[in-house]
Amino acid sequence: MTTEPFEERLKALRPRLHRYCARMTGSAVHGEDVLQDALLKALQAWAQGTEAHNLDGWLFRIAHNACLDFLRERSRGTIVPLTEEIAADSASEVDIVEVSFRTFLRLPELQRCAVILKDVLGHSVEEIASIAECSQPAAKSALQRGRVALRQLAQAPEDVRLPLMSDAERQKIATYVRLFQCGDFDTIRAMLADDVKLELVNRLQWEGRDEIGRYFTRYAEVTKWRFALGAVEGRPAMLVFDSTVDAEKPAHFVLLDWSDGQVSGIRDFLFATYVLEAIDWVRLA
């Protein structure tokens, strides 16, 4: 059994799977973490000979269960069984795709699952029931209730999460951003820990100061990027804007981890632009 067609399908479906995971977990970044875990489980099961008659449905079920595992580990509540029928309602008053991930997180899990699958991704009630492993009446009721609740929740103003960090922490990330703005990548390399880890999300992972030198060389060669200090989902980040397009929203962003004053981890979302949909971000002075 060849894995190439299967892996190609995984790649094509990844943005849709992330749209689901991000809304289920309430975070674009956590959604990517859960998605990676789900894809690894799918690859392992496929390599062991698992057959799926409905491949997409099987992959969404794995992603759904991975989301539930994530939420339960963080004690964000339990699945609410919904079987009572209520009058059908329309979600047309709210642009579902633009509703923030944190707003989705305030729905009970089954409602959240049903609204995301139906109104964001276009699945049928039958498919929702299969993915969530519930009855069709329960899926239909969850969808109806979730639409009503989400409409109400979406009307309330929502504060952008600002990062909680000390002056020293702010200075570290601000210095890193300023060096990118100046193109001083030699100084940046001197800030790296010997065992620094780089993840170009959805593309590759490297480890070691010498190994990731190519990463900075590539940024030095591409002149269209503009860098700014900001926050993504309440976490300090380097926002990256594309100067060739007139866009207020960043093209991607970079998260950093620090250890003993050195950069120990770089997570760059350059090749995972699907993560930016409805993300909570702010530019900082």
Secondary structure, 3 states (H helix, E strand, C coil): CCCHHHHHHHHHHHHHHHHHHHHHHCCHHHHHHHHHHHHHHHHHHHHCCCCCCCHHHHHHHHHHHHHHHHHHHCCCCCCCCCCCCCCCCCCCCCCHHHCCHHHHHCCCHHHHHHHHHHHHCCCCHHHHHHHHCCCHHHHHHHHHHHHHHHHHHHHCCCCCCCCCCCHHHHHHHHHHHHHHHHCCHHHHHHCEEEEEEEEECCCEEEECCCCCHHHHHHHHHCCCEEEEEEEECCEEEEEEEECCCCCCCCCEEEEEEEECCEEEEEEECCCCHHHHCCCCEEECC
